[in-house]
Amino acid sequence: MKKVEINRFGGYEVVELVERSFPTPGDNDVVVKVSYAGVNPLDWKVRCGMMKMVTGSKFPMSLGSEASGVVSEVGSQVQNLKSGDRVVLTTGLKGGAYSEFVKVPETNCCKVSLGVSLKDAAGSYICGLTALQCLTEKGNVGEGSQVLLIGASGGVGSFAVQIANLLGAEVTAVCSTANVDYVKSLGAQKVIDYTEENPAELKERFDLVFDAVNAHSWKTMKPLLKSKGTYLNTMPDPVMFLRQVFTSVFSSKKCKTYMLKPNREQMSWLLDKMDSGEIRLTISNTYPLEQVADAISENEKGRTRGKIILEIDPSSN
Ligand SMILES: NC(=O)c1ccc[n+]([C@@H]2O[C@H](COP(=O)([O-])OP(=O)(O)OC[C@H]3O[C@@H](n4cnc5c(N)ncnc54)[C@H](OP(=O)(O)O)[C@@H]3O)[C@@H](O)[C@H]2O)c1
């Protein structure tokens, strides 16, 4: 079967499509025949070695962290899934979703109802769950919360605008001129075009500043927080962890960072909202597996609206 790997860190040129043997499931694993995979910034960060503190430097290294498809085989202890189920999954930092077949623990999979296409499902796990967990678990967003959302047109941001709306928050979204109408269409009450107005100079104060694309620092955003407000980003590094611990004890304004945790129940909630049409996925571009290096490079430019999807075997959708 075909699979995407790297054998050294680098640019576009290190991405290889190779032949590998089919995976066999462990007791608690399922093997999924992949239909589509979602392209994420994690892919180019792993490819160029930015993540080696967590991935290590052992090669070959598999790429791709989320996919959708149909279960082809299950381990002896698997309880909730069977062969033929349509699922969405994350491989986490281990990678391997850019593959014709992938093996993951059952707990990293969630069933997809017939109302959601496998193409949409493929782009929903990482960004959808990140948006949901950031807003609810880290940001405590609820009815009437005032949220400043930076990076509202990207993968995480597009989900976050819609989820914050469903939670009853008032969303001020930050994006560039080209995405103002798009972000309004997702339900943002107010949109700041960062090419015209510096978000750091806003006069409003927020319960949560969610910097989904890590464009502004804690220092520049802290003045925009209400007295018990939270600044949250998606780039967990040692400095952010230290600030998180320090502000949890010594400051009424909190600085937080985030790391995705696979969660079947939360993923199921998200897919229900996609099924009912309350949350939609925007796909800006689709690439065949053979053009995986181009798909990753397009995402690396940092201008993706919604998601880029890799098509691996569209015969099931
Ligand atoms: N820690 C975790 O577990 C976790 C999980 C998921 C994602 N992440 C991280 O979260 C980040 C965002 O991921 P993503 O998938 O949303 O990325 P993405 O889709 O590639 O983000 C692209 C978007 O960012 C916008 N953007 C770029 N610069 C901006 C700025 N200065 N202000 C406002 N918007 C800006 C672009 O819009 P314009 O063209 O309008 O500028 C574009 O729509 C990545 O660094 C990713 O690695 C972390």
The ligand as an SDF file (V2000), in Angstrom:
LIG
                    3D

 48 52  0  0  0  0  0  0  0  0999 V2000
   -1.6410   22.5500   20.0630 N   0  0  0  0  0  0  0  0  0  0  0  0
   -2.4630   21.7870   19.3450 C   0  0  0  0  0  0  0  0  0  0  0  0
   -2.8760   20.6880   19.7660 O   0  0  0  0  0  0  0  0  0  0  0  0
   -2.9110   22.2920   17.9960 C   0  0  0  0  0  0  0  0  0  0  0  0
   -4.0220   21.7180   17.3510 C   0  0  0  0  0  0  0  0  0  0  0  0
   -4.4150   22.2450   16.1180 C   0  0  0  0  0  0  0  0  0  0  0  0
   -3.7040   23.3150   15.5470 C   0  0  0  0  0  0  0  0  0  0  0  0
   -2.6310   23.8160   16.2020 N   0  0  0  0  0  0  0  0  0  0  0  0
   -1.8750   24.9700   15.6480 C   0  0  0  0  0  0  0  0  0  0  0  0
   -2.7880   26.0430   15.5020 O   0  0  0  0  0  0  0  0  0  0  0  0
   -2.3440   26.8860   14.4550 C   0  0  0  0  0  0  0  0  0  0  0  0
   -3.5150   27.1810   13.5260 C   0  0  0  0  0  0  0  0  0  0  0  0
   -3.8900   26.0090   12.8330 O   0  0  0  0  0  0  0  0  0  0  0  0
   -4.8800   26.1210   11.5810 P   0  0  0  0  0  0  0  0  0  0  0  0
   -5.0920   24.7470   11.0610 O   0  0  0  0  0  0  0  0  0  0  0  0
   -6.0410   26.9620   11.9240 O   0  0  0  0  0  0  0  0  0  0  0  0
   -3.9370   26.9360   10.5780 O   0  0  0  0  0  0  0  0  0  0  0  0
   -4.2610   27.4100    9.0990 P   0  0  0  0  0  0  0  0  0  0  0  0
   -5.6080   26.9620    8.6720 O   0  0  0  0  0  0  0  0  0  0  0  0
   -3.1030   27.0390    8.2270 O   0  0  0  0  0  0  0  0  0  0  0  0
   -4.2600   29.0030    9.2720 O   0  0  0  0  0  0  0  0  0  0  0  0
   -4.3310   29.7860    8.1210 C   0  0  0  0  0  0  0  0  0  0  0  0
   -5.1560   31.0280    8.4060 C   0  0  0  0  0  0  0  0  0  0  0  0
   -4.4440   31.8940    9.2880 O   0  0  0  0  0  0  0  0  0  0  0  0
   -4.8270   33.2170    8.9850 C   0  0  0  0  0  0  0  0  0  0  0  0
   -3.8100   34.1550    9.4550 N   0  0  0  0  0  0  0  0  0  0  0  0
   -2.4970   34.1520    9.1520 C   0  0  0  0  0  0  0  0  0  0  0  0
   -1.8840   35.1830    9.7880 N   0  0  0  0  0  0  0  0  0  0  0  0
   -2.8390   35.8360   10.4990 C   0  0  0  0  0  0  0  0  0  0  0  0
   -2.8350   36.9750   11.3630 C   0  0  0  0  0  0  0  0  0  0  0  0
   -1.7230   37.6570   11.6050 N   0  0  0  0  0  0  0  0  0  0  0  0
   -3.9990   37.3520   11.9490 N   0  0  0  0  0  0  0  0  0  0  0  0
   -5.1360   36.6670   11.7000 C   0  0  0  0  0  0  0  0  0  0  0  0
   -5.2110   35.5920   10.8730 N   0  0  0  0  0  0  0  0  0  0  0  0
   -4.0670   35.1840   10.2940 C   0  0  0  0  0  0  0  0  0  0  0  0
   -4.9600   33.2220    7.4790 C   0  0  0  0  0  0  0  0  0  0  0  0
   -5.9230   34.1770    7.1180 O   0  0  0  0  0  0  0  0  0  0  0  0
   -5.5360   35.4870    6.2960 P   0  0  0  0  0  0  0  0  0  0  0  0
   -5.0850   34.9940    4.9680 O   0  0  0  0  0  0  0  0  0  0  0  0
   -6.8140   36.2290    6.3100 O   0  0  0  0  0  0  0  0  0  0  0  0
   -4.4260   36.1240    7.0770 O   0  0  0  0  0  0  0  0  0  0  0  0
   -5.4580   31.8060    7.1430 C   0  0  0  0  0  0  0  0  0  0  0  0
   -6.8580   31.7580    6.8990 O   0  0  0  0  0  0  0  0  0  0  0  0
   -1.1600   26.1700   13.7960 C   0  0  0  0  0  0  0  0  0  0  0  0
    0.0430   26.7130   14.2990 O   0  0  0  0  0  0  0  0  0  0  0  0
   -1.3150   24.7310   14.2680 C   0  0  0  0  0  0  0  0  0  0  0  0
   -0.0920   24.0240   14.2810 O   0  0  0  0  0  0  0  0  0  0  0  0
   -2.2130   23.3400   17.4050 C   0  0  0  0  0  0  0  0  0  0  0  0
  1  2  1  0
  2  3  2  0
  2  4  1  0
  4  5  1  0
  4 48  2  0
  5  6  2  0
  6  7  1  0
  7  8  2  0
  8  9  1  0
  8 48  1  0
  9 10  1  0
  9 46  1  0
 10 11  1  0
 11 12  1  0
 11 44  1  0
 12 13  1  0
 13 14  1  0
 14 15  2  0
 14 16  1  0
 14 17  1  0
 17 18  1  0
 18 19  2  0
 18 20  1  0
 18 21  1  0
 21 22  1  0
 22 23  1  0
 23 24  1  0
 23 42  1  0
 24 25  1  0
 25 26  1  0
 25 36  1  0
 26 27  1  0
 26 35  1  0
 27 28  2  0
 28 29  1  0
 29 30  1  0
 29 35  2  0
 30 31  1  0
 30 32  2  0
 32 33  1  0
 33 34  2  0
 34 35  1  0
 36 37  1  0
 36 42  1  0
 37 38  1  0
 38 39  2  0
 38 40  1  0
 38 41  1  0
 42 43  1  0
 44 45  1  0
 44 46  1  0
 46 47  1  0
M  CHG  2   8   1  16  -1
M  END
$$$$
